[in-house]
């Protein structure tokens, strides 16, 4: 687990992850900042996956060095307004005994 | 109702899981996915449709390109616009320039719909019935799903309000993890189960897990109103006309 790994091992993981995901940070201090986020996300993943009663697995992916705010700003864009739900139809209204 | 539905097995889902990139265009992908599905169900032809047309051209309602939107308004746009072109001719760039190029697309190949309707809200049984008939666009609360990898998601999320537009393409029951909705996402095939999410179904709140039953919408398309001049339909029509002419000449 992340807690059992030393900093160097996690950094090696991160370097490999950067290559696999085609990412490259040139900004001053940007890579270090991203590495810290990566470590936090890795910890969250491994804590979750260590629960024997979990119903789902978490894992590293291309979002793994983004903060929650960055992820939400870039990848979620659904807008929901009650006025858009005014055309409720009976077509798929479930009735007892439907086959 | 069937115990399991998977529209992928019936050819109503484009096999390649699409990738929205760093653009809040989930609504466009949910919309095209739903229209691709109902078009295949009514015409038998699966055509991958253009999200970029929606991003660039659907700017008048409540859709704002990469800044977000909803499939419900995209359906309205597609109906008013007289259809939507394929992504073969209007490919995805993920760029939000609002420069609509659809008018330059010299093609008669558009997929049309007659409009859209809303599934009775906060009712997972009605949603189940709807999914048994066609893929359904829904909003889910997905802020905590960035690192989902596999299994039936039962983690933290808002059960009242969705922030991400996705497409339900089926449902089923896992022996270990219980009932689930099969959801097609637009974060590429590397995310989740090959680009798909299984989300807890038959939740104890009427809104559904992660608000899945709060805003379910679908496009409607009747057989008779198809304006799809697809190559196979076109060939059949041409063959038929030629045969009629041949018979007349004989």
Interface residues (C-beta under 8 A of the other chain):
Chain A: X41 X44 X45 X48 X54 X55 X56 X57 X58 X59 X60 X61 X62 X63 X64 X66 X68 X71 X72 X74 X75 X76 X77 X78 X79 X80 X81 X84 X85 X86 X87 X88 X89 X90 X91 X92 X93 X94 X98 X99
Chain B: X1 X20 X22 X23 X24 X25 X26 X27 X30 X62 X63 X66 X67 X68 X69 X70 X72 X73 X116 X117 X118 X119 X120 X121 X123 X125 X126 X127 X128 X129 X130 X133 X139 X140 X142 X143 X144 X146 X147 X148 X149 X150 X151 X152 X153 X154 X155 X161 X162 X163 X164 X165 X177 X178 X187 X188 X190 X191 X198 X200 X214 X215 X217
